[in-house]
């Protein structure tokens, strides 16, 4: 079976890329197979593990569930695009707090944490946010907000410590 190719222009890490792709190709597959940005990982390929998390216009998404065609004209940021001459505060904090073991989930964890800290800073509540209370990034909040990203190695303590440190650095 032959599928028709369609032109699509994607802005990835600040660079405009024009590709001819099949309409059914996921954003994850475009990033990895067409643009050779292999930092974004393919884990479950079903949206359950978060290894493929990237940022689109600052919001975190599972790129395995997104059709690339849907994101024409939007700003897509991958783990490769977070550092700007020096490590992003979350990347640095992950190193300092051993927020990884095998490292497979790390790009998705970091991209998700960037999006999560933006959501938190904007005042978006989570499922565990107390009604009418002061919004604080407690352990329960952090666990809930990062629950879409799994780590098979169990590096969650380091991941949470890294996020809390990065939140302080980014707040300055």
C-alpha positions, 0 to 999 in steps of 0.5 A: 500500500502506498501512502500519499506524502504531504508537505509540512513545515515544523518549527523545531528547537527554533529552526523551521523544517519542511518535510514531505510526510505521510499524514499518519506519521506521529510527531515522535517518528518525525523527530527521531526518523526524519529530523534525527533528534533522537533525544526524545525516546519511544517507550510504550508508543501508547502515551502511558510512559512519558518517555516521548514528552516534548513541549509544544508552545510551552505545553507538554505533550506525548509526541507518540500520540500526536500526528506531526501534521497537527503541529504545523506552525507551532513551536516544538521544543525537544530535549536538544533544544532546552540548553541555550549555550549552557545546560537548562536548570533542570538538566543541571539539577538532574545531574546534581541530584542523580535524577536518572539511572539508565537515562532512557526516561530522562529527556521526557522527565525533563521536558515534562518537568519544564512544562509542569513548572510552567503550569504550576507557576501559572496557577493551574491546579492538579488533582491533589491541589487543596481547594482555596489553599496556597498553591505549593509544590508539595511532594504530593503535588509533585508526584501527581503532576509528574505521574505521566512520566514513568522511570523503570529504574526508580530514580524518583527521589532524585527526579523530585529533588532535581525538580525542586532545585530547578524550581528555585533556580528558575524562580530567581 
